[in-house]
Amino acid sequence: MKQRKASSPTPVTISIRAKAQQRDLIDQAADRLNRSRSDFMLEASCREAEEVLLDQTYFALDANAFAQFQKMLDNPPEQTDRLRRLLATKAPWE
């Protein structure tokens, strides 16, 4: 799916199809939290989307790889227009 830039704070409609059992489960959970179905679904979806995106940015390194990583951080690359654009890009959830 193509990512879209947030252009304005104007609300947009998101439509999905669900089975009655799924709808009832969502309604039950939303009721417990005193939220509307829409609010509950949007909050849950955004939370999951952030987790997915954060999982793509987390990485684990062994001691040797971490030392190499620190060395690269201590010697940053040359500033180019491409790098400036990349660093100026907001995270999708911002």
Sine and cosine of phi, psi and omega as CSV:
sin_phi,cos_phi,sin_psi,cos_psi,sin_omega,cos_omega
0.00,0.00,0.69,-0.73,-0.01,-1.00
-0.97,0.26,0.71,-0.70,0.01,-1.00
-0.98,0.19,0.65,-0.76,-0.01,-1.00
-0.91,-0.41,0.61,-0.79,0.04,-1.00
-0.98,0.20,0.60,-0.80,0.08,-1.00
-0.97,0.23,0.94,-0.34,-0.09,-1.00
-1.00,-0.10,-0.51,0.86,-0.01,-1.00
-0.43,-0.90,0.31,-0.95,0.00,-1.00
-0.98,0.20,0.08,1.00,0.00,-1.00
-0.91,0.41,0.81,-0.59,0.01,-1.00
-0.88,0.47,0.55,-0.83,0.07,-1.00
-0.85,-0.52,0.33,-0.95,-0.01,-1.00
-1.00,-0.07,0.70,-0.71,0.12,-0.99
-0.85,-0.52,0.86,-0.51,-0.02,-1.00
-0.92,-0.38,0.69,-0.72,0.08,-1.00
-0.66,-0.75,0.38,-0.93,0.09,-1.00
-0.97,-0.24,0.62,-0.78,0.01,-1.00
-0.61,-0.79,0.41,-0.91,0.11,-0.99
-0.97,0.24,0.41,-0.91,-0.01,-1.00
-0.84,0.54,-0.64,0.77,0.02,-1.00
-0.88,0.47,-0.65,0.76,0.02,-1.00
-0.91,0.42,-0.71,0.70,0.03,-1.00
-0.86,0.51,-0.71,0.71,-0.02,-1.00
-0.90,0.44,-0.64,0.77,0.04,-1.00
-0.89,0.45,-0.71,0.70,0.02,-1.00
-0.89,0.46,-0.70,0.72,0.02,-1.00
-0.87,0.48,-0.66,0.75,0.00,-1.00
-0.89,0.46,-0.71,0.70,0.01,-1.00
-0.92,0.40,-0.67,0.74,0.01,-1.00
-0.89,0.46,-0.67,0.74,0.04,-1.00
-0.87,0.50,-0.66,0.76,0.00,-1.00
-0.88,0.47,-0.50,0.87,0.00,-1.00
-0.99,-0.14,0.12,0.99,-0.04,-1.00
0.82,0.58,0.70,0.71,0.03,-1.00
-0.84,-0.54,0.36,-0.93,0.11,-0.99
-0.97,0.25,0.32,-0.95,0.06,-1.00
-0.84,0.54,-0.71,0.70,-0.03,-1.00
-0.88,0.48,-0.74,0.68,0.01,-1.00
-0.88,0.48,-0.70,0.71,-0.01,-1.00
-0.87,0.49,-0.74,0.67,-0.03,-1.00
-0.91,0.42,-0.65,0.76,-0.01,-1.00
-0.92,0.40,-0.70,0.71,0.02,-1.00
-0.89,0.46,-0.71,0.71,-0.01,-1.00
-0.90,0.43,-0.66,0.76,0.00,-1.00
-0.92,0.40,-0.69,0.73,0.02,-1.00
-0.91,0.42,-0.65,0.76,0.03,-1.00
-0.87,0.49,-0.71,0.70,0.02,-1.00
-0.91,0.41,-0.64,0.77,0.02,-1.00
-0.88,0.47,-0.67,0.74,0.04,-1.00
-0.89,0.46,-0.67,0.75,0.02,-1.00
-0.87,0.48,-0.70,0.71,0.00,-1.00
-0.87,0.49,-0.72,0.69,-0.03,-1.00
-0.93,0.36,-0.61,0.79,0.04,-1.00
-0.92,0.39,-0.58,0.81,0.04,-1.00
-0.88,0.48,-0.46,0.89,0.00,-1.00
-0.99,0.15,-0.19,0.98,-0.01,-1.00
-0.95,-0.32,-0.19,0.98,0.03,-1.00
-1.00,0.07,0.69,-0.73,0.07,-1.00
-0.58,-0.81,0.51,-0.86,0.00,-1.00
-0.92,-0.39,0.65,-0.76,-0.02,-1.00
-0.77,-0.63,0.55,-0.83,0.14,-0.99
-0.98,0.21,0.07,-1.00,-0.10,-0.99
-0.86,0.51,-0.67,0.74,-0.02,-1.00
-0.92,0.40,-0.74,0.68,0.01,-1.00
-0.90,0.44,-0.59,0.81,0.02,-1.00
-0.92,0.40,-0.63,0.78,0.04,-1.00
-0.88,0.47,-0.67,0.74,0.05,-1.00
-0.90,0.43,-0.64,0.77,0.02,-1.00
-0.89,0.46,-0.70,0.71,0.03,-1.00
-0.89,0.46,-0.62,0.79,0.02,-1.00
-0.88,0.47,-0.67,0.74,0.03,-1.00
-0.91,0.42,-0.61,0.79,0.03,-1.00
-0.91,0.40,-0.57,0.82,0.01,-1.00
-0.96,0.28,-0.30,0.95,0.02,-1.00
-0.81,-0.59,0.97,0.26,-0.09,-1.00
-0.89,0.46,0.43,-0.90,0.01,-1.00
-0.94,0.34,0.27,-0.96,0.05,-1.00
-0.89,0.46,0.67,-0.74,0.01,-1.00
-0.96,0.29,0.86,-0.50,0.06,-1.00
-0.84,-0.54,0.24,-0.97,0.05,-1.00
-0.86,0.50,-0.64,0.77,0.00,-1.00
-0.89,0.46,-0.68,0.73,0.02,-1.00
-0.92,0.39,-0.65,0.76,0.03,-1.00
-0.87,0.49,-0.68,0.74,0.04,-1.00
-0.89,0.46,-0.68,0.73,0.01,-1.00
-0.88,0.48,-0.73,0.69,-0.04,-1.00
-0.94,0.33,-0.38,0.93,0.02,-1.00
-1.00,0.07,-0.16,0.99,-0.02,-1.00
-0.96,0.29,0.78,-0.62,0.02,-1.00
-0.97,0.23,0.46,-0.89,0.10,-0.99
-0.90,0.43,0.52,-0.85,-0.05,-1.00
-0.84,0.55,-0.45,0.89,-0.04,-1.00
-1.00,-0.02,-0.01,1.00,0.02,-1.00
-1.00,0.09,0.00,0.00,0.00,0.00
